[in-house]
Structure formats: structure tokens, C-alpha cells
Amino acid sequence: MHSPSAAQQPVSTSSSHPKGLYVLFATEMWERFSYYGMRALLILYMTQALVFDKEYSSLIYGNYTSLVYLTPLLGGYVADRYWGNRRSILVGGLMMALGQFALFFSASMYSAGQATAPQTQLLLFMLGLGLLIFGNGFFKPNISSMVGSLYPAGDNRIDSAYTIFYMGINLGAFFSPLVCGTLGNTGNPEDFKWGFLAAGIGMLIGSLTFELFKNKYVITATGEALGAKPEQAVAHSPVVPVGTDAPVRAETIDQPAGKSFASKLPMLIGLFVVVYALIAWLMSYDWVGAFVFAAMIVTPVAVLADNSITPRERQKIYVILILSFFVIFFWGAFEQAGASLTFFADEQTNRQMGSYTVPASYFQSANALFIILFAPVFALIWTLMGKRGIEPSSPLKMSIGLMFLAIGYLIIAFGVKGVDASTKVSMFWLITMYLMHTFGELCLSPIGLALVNKLAPLRFASLLMAVWFLATAAGNKFAGVLSALYPEPGKPAPFFVGFEITGLYEFFMIFVFLSAAASLVLFLLYRKLTQMMSEPVVATA
């Protein structure tokens, strides 16, 4: 982002924020309420009501969460070229509300004791997921990119505005598993419908809030409507330094890179088809997974194929691509929260607090609560270390984040070591693990997003942000693949790269080794990556 000179730097005369910020805050909070409320129930609904086994449920979960991170690329493009932010937000919000109601009607068809789900129930379920995936694509990038546009360029309130907006994300993520879990995760599969209904109502409230107040409050500093029509030039849109819900900047869905790109398009398409077919074959024709992983491989090739890249730009691009690779391992382990860790919370965690049984879905609120509590602490730590000249570089912070992830899984692995499948362990292990994972997220996710925006040459912003979100999508898909290895009594022990998973200890140790290995490799590389990131010093006379 280009900074105006001191003479041009606007200084706000007020510490208050425009009311439009709170409209966007409320809209985003309710959308996150809808998303995380549904996600808290998703894996439980599939196993308990649709009667899917854990392996197939994990496959569906991975497909859903990975596609949620891909569709914002499409939604941002459509908004920038055709619809504008406002229409995209309305369409996306209504699609997500319809998706939640489709899940409600699917869950309403459950019959007690059913051995298999009726076809109509399954069709409504898949329809609901599809609407949520595409609705999120239209909604998510567009509301996020509007926050900074409420202020004049360089306004000193922008950073705090994004902090407030980020709180909306985490408030929604914190309350939704509690509300939807209370209504839907009762131990009776017939009640899942009420959780989905609450999520759908939340999405409607968010969409209605935006529609009622957008014309009056969602305006620029000079009073012009925001997002009413496509805007092609958005190079000064701010970056949002947040966590797993970090939105796509509007400008990242912008023009293709260099002129040589078009001439190489047939070659790139052919490469994608070959890679896609090969991965699909290796993954037993998991078409969604093959698409995500093939895109993750071919998109960097498309970036590097551009002949206009200078040697200095190529160095920076390599840093982004290398760090994107490590991000896959982070999200592959972190996103077990909605999959295998929900199995663990439901089946092998002692959730009794006196006479009250804590619903398994409640534990998905832990991460959002810890972010609210500790994000300011981490920001303060980085600031204090920076003042003393000892702040870690971004690649080192990301290595530390991966190590926190490994520590979290090591804690829970020791918690289940030697414990048989009929014994439930203390909630302490799960909650402590989520605390470590939050520390890891705060070291990696906001740091990585800001780094991509800092290093990406302007004409490559679109493709390189696509690479970053493809890495997140690939990580979510990888999470589903790994969750499918969750051991089930009475079934053959699964294997992972020749390692037999005979119980939960072995299962959790997979994530310890993956995260720790990724952390150590990145630690060995961080000095070199830091050098590649740094601008060369120009000698002065």
C-alpha cells in the first residue's frame, strides 16, 4: 500500500468511527455466526443423522472447507467486473441463508433409528453445502474490502477500524457454536435442524442489517455510496491483518500479470489437465481434492512463467511460494477442529460439569475466545520486541507458529497415551491444545497474509493472493484427508506413509511430527528467506 507524504497525510479530527463501520461489523458478525454455527454441527450431523462413517464425513468436510476458500476468488472477480460490492453481498448473504435452510429441511427429514439417510435428505444436504460455498464466495471478499473505503486515504483510524471489524468476526465465531450447539447438539439427532435454523436466521439478520442501513451509512468520507458499481482501480485498499478469516483484498482479484501470460495459457491449461488427472488417480478419483491440489501446483507455475519478472521480483515470489507450501501443513493440522477433534470431543472427552454435559460443539468456541483474549497481547509483544530490535522476521514467526501447533498436539497425545477407547479424558487436554493452536495461529496467519501483500509485485497481486488462498484451501482439504485416518473400533487400522494408526495416541502424533518437521525445516530456511525478502541496501555518496 502506498503511503502519502507527511504533507498529504490526512489526520482524523475525531477518534470516533463512521457508523458504516458498525453496520459492516454487525453484518460480518452475523455471517460468521452462521458459518461457525453450522460448522460446529456439520461433522456431527453427518455421522449421527446422515449415518456416514468418519472417513466419508471427513472427505465431505475437507471438500466443503477447501471450496469455501476458493470461491472468494470468483466472487471478488464478479463484483469487481459486474455487480459491485453491494449486490454481491446481498446475493451471497441470501444464498448462504438458503443454504442453511436447506440443511434445516434436510435435518427435518431425519427419522429416529434410520440406518441410511433418504435420498431427498442427502440431496438437500448437498444443495445446502453448495449454496453455502458459492454464497460465501460472493459475500466474504466484498464486505471485507469495504471497511477501509469508509475513510479517506491515510486516515489514522483505519488500523483500529480493522481491529473493530476483526472483533466482529471473532464474536460471531465465539457465540455461534454455543447457541447452535445448545439447540442442535443435544444428543438427539432430531435436534440438529434447530441449530441449522438458528444459523440461517443469523444469516438473514446479517443480510437485513446491511440492506437496511447501507444507503445511509455505508458511504465514503465524502458521502458517496460504497460498492454501488464495479471499481477497477483499487490499488490503495487496505490489507486486513487478521487470522483464519482474513478477507481477500479487492485488488487481489485484479488484472492478469504480464503480457506473456496469454501466450502460455494453452500450455498451462494442458499442464493443469495432466496434473489434475494424475492427482485424481492417486486420490482414488477424489475430484474436488484433485482440483484443489492441481490448482495449488499449476498456479505458481503460471506466475513464474511470466517473462516480465525481474530477478528481484522472482526472489520475492519464491518467498511467497515457499511459505505457502508450509501453510498447507499448518491448516491441515489446525482445521482438525471441525473434524477429528470434534469426534474426539464427542466420544472420548469427559464433558461433565456437575450434572451438566457440555456439548461437543462448544469446544469450537475456544479458538475465537482465545484470539479475543490474546491477539492484543501478541501485538504488544511484537511491538515491544520491534522497539528493541529483536522482533523475529516473518518466516521465523511462522516457524514458531508451526511449533506451537506441534506442542498442542503433543499435549493431547500425552493426554490419551495408554487410554483405551472406553475411557474419557479430561477437558483440560483439549482446551490446552486449543490455546497452543491459537498462539500458533497468531504467529502465522496474520503475519503470512500481510507478507504476501507486502512482497507481491502489484501486477502479480491477483495470482499471488490466489496462491495464498489456494494454500489455505489445500490445507483444509488436507485436514479432511488426515481426519479420515481417525481410528474407529472394529475397523482395520489405517496407515499413514507406512505408519500404522492403532489408536488416538498414534493419530495425534502424526500431527506432532508433521507440524514439528515443517517448523524445523522452515527454521533452517528462515535466514535465507529473510535475506530474499529484504530490499538491497543502496550505497549513497
Secondary structure, 3 states (H helix, E strand, C coil): CCCCCCCCCCCCCCCCCCHHHHHHHHHHHHHHHHHHHHHHHHHHHHHHCCCCCHHHHHHHHHHHHHHHCCHHHHHHHHHHHHHHHHHHHHHHHHHHHHHHHHHHHHHHCCCCCCCCCCHHHHHHHHHHHHHHHHHHHHHHHHHHHHCHHHCCCCCCCHHHHHHHHHHHHHHHHHHHHHHHHHHHCCCCHHHHHHHHHHHHHHHHHHHHHHHHHHHHHCECCCCCECCCCCCCCCCCCCCCCCCCCCCCCHHHHCCCCCCHHHHHHHHHHHHHHHHHHHHHHHCCCCHHHHHHHHHHHHHHHHHHCCCCCCHHHHHHHHHHHHHHHHHHHHHHHHHHHHCHHHHHHHHCECCEECCEECCHHHHHHHHHHHHHHHHHHHHHHHHHHHHCCCCCCHHHHHHHHHHHHHHHHHHHHHHHCCCCCCCCECHHHHHHHHHHHHHHHHHHHHHHHHHHHHHCCHHHHHHHHHHHHHHHHHHHHHHHHHHCCCCCCCCCCCEECCEECCCHHHHHHHHHHHHHHHHHHHHHHHHHHHHHHCCCCCCCC
